[in-house]
Amino acid sequence: MRIENPILPGFNPDPSIVRVDADYYIATSTFEWYPGVQIHHSRDLKHWALVTRPLDRAAQLDMRGDPDSGGVWAPCLSHADGLFWLIYSDVKRRDGAWKDSHNYLVTAPAIEGPWSDPVHLNSSGFDPSLFHDADGRKWLLNMIWNHNREGGDRFGGIVMQEYSVEEGRLVGEIHNIYRGTDHKLVEGPHLYRRDGFYYLLTAEGGTGYDHAVTMAQSRDLFGPYETDPAKHVLTSKDTDPDHLLQRAGHADIVETQNGEHFMVHLCSRPLPETRRAVTGAGIHADEVRRSPMGRETAIQRLVWEEGAFPRLAQGGVAPAAEIDGPDLPEAPVEPIPVRRTFADGLPSEFQWLRNPERDRLFEVTDGVLRLYGRESPGSQFEHALVARRQDALAYSAETEIDVTPGDYQHFAGLIAWYGRNKFHYLSVTADEAGGRVLTIYSCAADWPDARIAYPIEPISLPEEGTLRLGCDVDGTGLRFRYALPDGDWQDTGVVLDQSAISDEAGNGPGNNFTGAFVGMCAHDTSGRGRTADFLSFTYEGRHG
């Protein structure tokens, strides 16, 4: 069995993997998208299906006010004592000298739940993980944030503290067990016990194009931990720009029931047109690479001999685009249908932003997705946007909308979205005379001075009736189209910059952490909550 990377295409970063008997689960970061944490399931490490997003109520997660690329960072999923244990951060501030990162624990008897209310653990840093030692004791690890350090490296090392199940809190001394290497920015810890050693896996170099996976070992839980002489187990930082998988880092390791070892890690696939873009004086090459699908999850086969550090089976440290899979039977999963209706509720691939009170934003009734127009596209509180991930470099998406805007403060439509400064929006609204029109709002990531552009003159529409809205993305270009109920598709006549809907656009790699989405939205800046109805949604990715 051969496995092609990435195994979780589209925005699925910071993978944490666990095996329970013959079942494998990967948890990935969701940042400001709700519900929190994606968990996929597989029985062969090749075919994966989304099974749950466990953080689905306000008691567990309320991200209203969280910044773009804040929210849920780097979950850790483990299984012990008959329970699933999920550790996660909710990052409330991520800019400047300070970070407000609150770390929580929830548990469940089964992956589908019910998941408990959270236990607050600490707020000293991010990327928390839980290690279950052989003696039954449990230890929380996280990177610690040192705001007193000037410059770019405020990563103060990997700290560890015992978690008391009986008391439901951290207890005892805090140990700083590893301060990383000269590659700096040590984070993403996972701890393993094997062959009489403790092995500490970390990420370094920041989550841009210098990202790397570093490992250290110790005979003692508290250290000292000695870094692998090879330093990095995995990195793309020294590969050719044409190498498929870039930004490789932030990893976790799983052992199969047959004793094979595999590493899952994040990576990105920059647009081919931007991999070798010409740069001018003072421009770093990484600033012109663009990855609309954000950071994805890939897998590598490891060779891990007794007492030694693990190595990639293919040799070297660069991630492979294709690997030999495990000695397990293939277990395909059902693909997501191209066309979705809302007869059975909101399809599982869709999420919304920040707000645990979904009824404030939308409802599904009588086969219709009704969005309540709330605050503007820049809002970090109540934004009625329901969308799914872009998971291919080229795709087509369509929706059918029924909306009669009362005035120009009421608008709704189809949106290609990254964040509040990065989107393209085909919108049905009204002109100053009250006539229904179609227009485009575009914000192409000119951070920090983000401005809305209006790339077309408003197009007059019939005063009522459904419309079809569509978009076609191919690499760096996006074209919007529309059609009346019985009419042919008509192009809006402009090509928009889809590369702006990416991690790197705006303020550089390593500062944006999500990925491109496409979906449906409604806005009403008058505060009246006027609605828009969506009857279906179609998404078809073109791979290869």
C-alpha positions in Angstrom: 0.0 0.0 0.0 1.3 3.4 -1.0 0.2 6.6 0.7 0.2 10.0 -1.0 0.8 13.1 1.0 -0.9 15.1 2.4 -3.3 12.7 4.1 -5.4 15.5 5.4 -5.5 18.0 2.6 -6.6 21.6 3.3 -6.2 23.5 6.6 -5.4 20.7 9.1 -2.2 21.7 11.1 -0.5 20.6 14.3 -1.5 16.9 14.1 -1.7 14.8 17.2 -2.1 11.0 16.6 -3.2 8.2 18.8 -4.0 4.5 18.2 -6.7 2.7 20.2 -6.5 -1.0 19.3 -6.9 -1.0 15.5 -8.3 2.5 15.2 -6.2 5.6 14.6 -7.3 9.2 15.4 -5.7 12.5 14.4 -6.6 15.8 16.1 -5.8 19.0 14.4 -6.0 22.7 15.2 -9.1 24.8 14.2 -8.1 28.2 15.5 -11.1 30.6 15.3 -13.3 28.1 13.5 -16.2 26.5 15.4 -16.8 23.8 16.7 -13.2 23.4 17.9 -10.7 20.6 17.1 -11.1 18.3 14.1 -10.7 14.6 14.8 -10.3 12.2 11.9 -10.4 8.5 12.0 -8.6 5.8 10.0 -7.9 2.1 10.1 -5.0 2.1 7.6 -3.3 5.5 8.0 -4.2 6.2 4.4 -7.9 6.8 4.3 -9.3 9.3 6.8 -12.8 10.5 7.7 -13.9 13.3 10.0 -15.7 11.8 13.0 -16.1 14.7 15.4 -15.4 18.2 16.5 -15.7 17.8 20.3 -15.6 21.4 21.5 -19.1 22.3 20.6 -20.6 24.3 23.4 -19.9 27.6 25.2 -18.8 25.9 28.4 -15.9 24.3 26.5 -15.1 27.1 24.0 -16.2 30.6 23.4 -14.0 32.5 21.0 -16.0 35.7 20.5 -13.3 38.4 20.3 -10.5 36.0 19.6 -8.2 37.4 16.8 -7.7 35.9 13.4 -5.4 32.8 13.9 -6.2 32.9 17.6 -8.5 30.4 19.3 -7.7 26.7 19.3 -4.0 26.0 18.9 -2.3 22.6 18.8 -4.5 20.1 20.5 -3.1 16.9 22.0 -5.2 13.7 21.8 -4.3 10.7 24.0 -6.0 7.6 25.4 -5.5 6.1 28.8 -7.5 4.6 31.7 -10.5 3.9 29.4 -10.8 7.6 28.4 -9.8 9.9 25.6 -7.9 12.9 26.9 -7.9 16.1 24.8 -5.7 19.1 25.7 -6.1 22.4 23.8 -5.3 26.1 24.0 -7.6 29.0 23.5 -5.4 31.9 22.5 -7.1 35.2 23.2 -4.1 37.5 22.3 -1.3 36.6 19.9 0.4 39.9 19.0 3.1 41.8 20.7 5.1 41.0 23.8 2.4 39.0 25.5 0.2 36.1 24.6 -2.9 35.1 26.5 -3.1 31.4 26.0 -5.4 29.4 28.3 -4.9 25.6 28.3 -7.7 23.2 29.1 -8.4 19.4 29.4 -11.6 17.6 28.4 -12.2 13.8 28.5 -14.7 11.3 27.0 -15.3 7.6 27.2 -15.6 7.4 23.4 -14.3 9.6 20.5 -17.9 10.7 19.7 -18.4 11.8 23.3 -19.9 12.9 25.5 -17.0 15.2 26.1 -16.7 16.7 29.6 -16.7 20.3 30.6 -13.1 21.7 30.6 -10.6 21.8 33.4 -8.4 24.9 33.2 -4.8 23.8 33.5 -2.6 26.9 33.1 -2.0 29.9 30.9 1.8 30.0 30.8 2.3 29.2 27.1 0.8 27.2 24.3 1.1 23.8 22.6 0.1 21.8 25.7 0.3 18.0 25.6 -0.4 15.2 28.2 2.1 12.4 28.8 0.8 9.2 30.6 3.8 7.5 32.2 4.0 3.8 32.9 3.5 4.3 36.6 0.1 5.9 36.0 1.2 9.5 36.7 0.3 12.2 34.2 2.4 15.2 33.1 1.4 18.3 31.3 4.0 19.8 28.9 3.9 23.1 27.1 6.2 25.7 25.8 6.5 28.7 28.2 6.2 32.2 27.0 8.8 34.7 28.2 7.7 38.3 27.5 10.8 39.7 29.0 12.9 38.6 26.1 13.3 41.2 23.4 13.4 40.3 19.8 11.8 37.3 18.0 12.5 34.5 20.4 10.3 34.6 23.5 10.0 30.9 23.6 11.4 30.1 27.1 11.6 26.3 26.8 9.5 23.2 27.4 8.0 23.0 30.9 6.4 20.1 32.6 4.2 19.7 35.7 2.2 16.8 37.1 -1.5 16.6 36.6 -3.5 15.2 39.5 -6.6 13.3 38.3 -8.0 13.2 41.9 -7.7 16.9 42.4 -8.4 17.9 38.8 -5.5 20.3 38.7 -1.8 20.7 38.2 0.3 20.0 41.3 3.9 20.1 42.3 7.0 21.8 40.9 7.2 23.2 37.4 10.3 21.8 35.6 11.9 23.4 32.5 13.2 20.2 30.9 14.4 21.5 27.5 15.3 24.9 26.0 15.8 23.8 22.4 18.7 24.3 20.1 20.2 27.3 18.3 17.4 26.9 15.7 15.2 28.6 18.4 11.4 28.9 18.9 11.0 25.5 20.6 7.4 24.4 20.9 5.0 21.6 20.1 6.2 19.0 22.7 5.3 15.3 22.7 6.9 12.9 25.2 7.3 9.1 24.7 8.8 6.3 26.8 10.8 3.6 24.9 13.7 1.2 25.6 14.5 2.8 29.0 14.6 6.4 27.6 12.2 9.3 27.5 12.1 10.9 24.1 11.0 14.5 23.7 9.8 15.5 20.3 9.6 19.3 19.6 9.1 21.8 16.8 11.5 24.6 16.2 12.2 27.4 13.8 8.7 28.8 13.7 5.9 27.5 11.6 7.1 29.2 8.4 9.7 27.9 5.9 12.4 27.3 8.6 10.1 24.9 10.5 11.7 21.7 11.8 11.2 18.7 14.1 13.9 18.2 16.8 14.2 15.3 19.2 16.0 14.8 22.5 16.3 11.9 24.9 16.9 11.3 28.6 17.1 8.4 31.0 15.3 10.5 33.6 11.8 12.1 33.2 13.1 15.5 34.4 16.3 15.4 32.2 18.8 16.5 31.2 17.6 15.9 27.7 20.3 15.5 25.1 19.5 16.6 21.6 19.7 14.2 18.7 23.2 14.5 17.1 21.5 14.9 13.8 19.5 17.8 15.4 16.4 17.6 13.1 14.4 14.5 12.4 12.4 16.3 9.8 12.5 19.6 8.0 11.9 21.1 4.5 14.0 24.2 5.2 17.0 23.1 3.0 15.0 21.5 0.2 14.5 22.9 -3.3 11.5 25.3 -3.6 10.0 22.8 -6.0 9.8 20.1 -3.3 6.1 19.3 -2.9 5.9 19.6 0.9 7.3 22.8 2.4 7.2 24.1 6.0 7.4 20.6 7.5 7.3 20.5 11.2 5.2 20.1 14.4 4.9 16.3 14.5 3.7 13.3 16.5 4.6 9.6 16.4 2.4 6.5 16.5 3.2 2.8 16.6 1.0 0.4 14.7 -0.3 -2.8 16.1 2.4 -4.6 14.1 5.2 -2.6 15.6 5.8 -0.1 12.7 6.4 3.6 13.4 5.0 6.6 11.6 5.3 10.3 12.1 2.5 12.7 11.2 3.4 16.4 10.7 2.2 19.6 9.3 3.3 20.9 5.9 2.2 23.2 3.1 2.0 23.1 -0.7 2.7 26.6 -2.0 1.2 27.6 -5.3 3.5 26.5 -8.2 3.4 30.0 -9.6 4.9 31.4 -6.4 7.5 28.9 -5.5 10.2 30.6 -7.5 8.8 34.1 -7.7 11.4 36.8 -8.4 11.9 39.0 -5.4 13.2 42.6 -5.1 15.7 44.2 -2.8 14.8 43.7 0.8 12.1 41.2 0.1 12.5 37.8 1.7 11.7 34.9 -0.6 9.3 33.4 1.9 7.1 36.5 1.6 6.1 35.8 -2.0 5.4 32.1 -1.6 1.6 31.6 -1.1 -0.2 28.6 0.4 -4.0 29.0 0.2 -4.6 25.6 1.7 -2.6 26.6 4.7 -0.8 23.9 6.7 -1.9 20.4 6.0 -1.2 17.0 7.6 1.3 14.5 6.0 2.7 11.2 7.2 6.2 9.7 7.1 7.5 6.1 7.7 10.1 5.9 10.5 12.8 3.5 11.3 13.3 3.4 15.1 15.9 1.1 16.4 16.4 0.3 20.1 18.1 3.0 22.1 18.5 5.2 19.0 16.8 8.2 17.6 14.1 7.6 14.9 15.0 8.3 11.3 12.9 8.8 8.2 12.7 5.5 6.3 13.6 7.2 3.0 16.8 8.7 4.6 17.7 12.3 5.2 15.3 14.7 6.8 13.1 15.9 3.9 9.5 14.8 3.9 8.5 12.3 1.2 5.5 13.1 -1.1 4.7 9.3 -1.1 5.5 6.6 1.3 5.1 2.8 1.9 2.1 2.4 4.2 1.7 0.1 7.1 1.2 -3.7 6.9 -2.5 -3.3 7.3 -5.5 -3.9 5.0 -6.8 -0.9 3.1 -9.9 0.6 4.6 -11.4 3.2 2.2 -13.9 5.8 3.4 -16.9 7.4 1.7 -16.0 10.6 -0.1 -17.8 13.8 0.6 -20.5 14.4 -1.9 -19.9 17.1 -4.5 -23.4 18.6 -4.1 -24.8 19.3 -0.6 -28.3 20.1 0.4 -29.5 20.9 3.9 -32.3 18.4 4.2 -30.4 16.6 7.0 -28.9 19.6 8.7 -25.6 21.2 8.2 -23.1 18.9 6.5 -20.1 17.9 8.6 -17.5 19.6 6.5 -18.9 23.1 7.3 -17.9 25.3 10.2 -18.5 28.9 11.3 -16.5 31.5 13.2 -16.0 31.9 16.9 -19.5 31.9 18.2 -20.9 29.0 20.3 -24.4 30.4 19.9 -25.0 29.0 16.5 -28.7 30.0 16.6 -27.6 33.6 16.6 -25.9 33.0 13.2 -27.9 30.4 11.4 -30.6 27.7 11.5 -31.4 24.8 9.2 -35.1 24.3 8.6 -37.2 22.7 5.9 -34.1 22.0 3.9 -32.9 25.6 3.9 -29.8 27.1 5.5 -31.0 30.5 6.8 -28.2 32.9 7.8 -29.0 35.8 10.1 -27.1 38.9 8.9 -25.0 40.1 11.8 -21.9 42.2 12.0 -19.5 43.1 9.1 -16.9 40.8 7.5 -14.3 42.2 9.8 -16.1 41.3 13.0 -14.4 39.1 15.6 -17.7 38.5 17.5 -20.8 37.8 15.5 -20.1 37.0 11.9 -22.7 34.9 10.0 -20.4 32.9 7.7 -20.7 29.1 7.1 -17.9 27.6 5.0 -15.8 24.6 4.1 -12.0 24.2 3.5 -10.3 24.6 0.2 -8.5 21.3 -0.2 -7.2 21.4 -3.8 -5.2 24.0 -5.8 -8.2 24.2 -8.3 -11.9 24.0 -7.5 -15.3 25.1 -8.4 -18.0 26.1 -5.9 -21.7 27.1 -6.4 -24.6 28.0 -4.2 -28.2 28.9 -4.7 -29.4 31.9 -2.7 -32.7 33.5 -2.0 -32.4 37.0 -0.6 -34.1 40.4 -1.2 -32.0 43.0 0.5 -34.0 45.9 2.0 -31.1 48.3 1.5 -27.3 48.4 1.0 -26.6 47.6 4.7 -28.1 44.1 4.0 -25.9 41.9 1.8 -25.2 38.1 1.4 -23.6 35.7 -1.0 -20.7 33.5 -1.8 -17.3 34.2 -0.2 -13.7 32.9 -0.6 -12.3 33.6 2.9 -9.1 33.5 4.9 -9.6 36.2 7.5 -10.9 39.7 8.1 -8.3 41.2 5.8 -8.2 38.5 3.2 -11.4 37.6 1.2 -13.3 37.9 -2.1 -17.0 38.2 -1.7 -19.7 37.9 -4.5 -22.5 39.8 -2.8 -26.2 40.3 -3.4 -27.2 43.7 -2.0 -29.2 46.9 -2.9 -28.1 50.1 -4.4 -29.0 53.5 -2.9 -32.3 53.5 -4.8 -33.2 50.1 -3.2 -32.8 48.1 -6.4 -31.3 44.6 -6.0 -27.7 44.4 -7.4 -24.8 42.1 -7.5 -21.4 43.3 -6.6 -17.9 42.2 -5.4 -16.1 43.2 -2.2 -12.5 42.3 -2.2 -9.8 42.7 0.4 -6.5 41.4 -0.9 -4.4 41.3 2.3 -2.7 44.7 2.0 -2.0 44.5 5.8 -1.8 46.6 8.0 -3.6 49.1 5.8 -6.3 46.7 4.5 -8.8 48.3 2.2 -12.0 47.1 0.5 -11.9 47.2 -3.3 -14.9 47.2 -5.6 -13.6 45.5 -8.7 -16.9 45.6 -10.8 -19.7 48.0 -11.3 -22.9 46.8 -9.6 -24.9 44.5 -11.8 -28.7 45.0 -11.8 -30.8 41.9 -10.8 -34.5 41.1 -10.8 -36.2 42.4 -7.7 -36.8 38.9 -6.3 -36.2 35.2 -7.0 -33.3 32.8 -6.4 -29.9 33.3 -7.9 -27.0 30.9 -8.5 -23.6 32.2 -7.5 -20.4 30.4 -8.4 -16.6 30.7 -8.3 -13.8 29.0 -10.1 -10.3 28.9 -8.6 -7.2 27.8 -10.5 -4.0 28.4 -8.7 -3.6 32.2 -8.2 -6.8 33.2 -10.0 -10.4 33.3 -8.9 -13.3 34.1 -11.2 -16.9 34.7 -9.9 -20.0 33.9 -12.0 -23.7 34.2 -11.5 -27.0 33.0 -13.2 -30.7 33.7 -12.9 -32.9 30.7 -12.2 -33.4 29.7 -15.8 -30.5 31.5 -17.3 -26.9 30.6 -18.3 -23.9 31.3 -16.2 -22.4 34.8 -16.7 -18.9 35.8 -15.8 -18.4 38.9 -13.7 -15.4 39.8 -16.0 -12.6 40.1 -13.4 -9.9 37.7 -12.2 -9.1 38.2 -8.5 -5.9 37.3 -6.7 -6.5 33.9 -4.9 -3.0 33.9 -3.7 -4.0 36.6 -1.3 -6.3 34.0 0.4 -3.3 32.3 1.9 -1.1 32.0 5.0 1.8 34.1 3.7 -0.1 37.0 2.2 -0.5 40.2 4.3 2.1 40.0 7.1 4.4 37.2 6.2 4.7 33.4 6.8 4.6 32.3 10.4 2.0 34.9 11.4 -1.2 33.5 9.8 -2.2 29.9 10.8 -5.4 28.9 9.1 -6.2 28.4 5.4 -8.7 29.2 2.6 -12.4 28.5 3.0 -15.3 28.9 0.6 -18.8 29.3 1.7 -22.0 31.3 2.4 -22.4 34.4 4.4 -24.9 37.1 5.3 -24.4 40.6 6.8 -26.7 43.3 8.1 -24.8 46.3 9.5 -28.1 48.0 10.4 -28.3 45.6 13.4 -31.7 44.2 12.3 -30.6 40.7 11.7 -32.2 40.3 8.2 -31.8 36.9 6.6 -30.6 35.2 3.5 -31.6 31.6 2.6 -29.3 29.1 0.9 -30.7 26.1 -0.8 -27.6 24.1 -1.7 -23.9 24.2 -2.0 -21.6 22.5 -4.5 -17.8 22.0 -4.1 -15.6 20.1 -6.5 -11.8 20.1 -6.1 -9.6 19.3 -9.1 -6.6 17.3 -7.9 -3.5 16.5 -9.8 
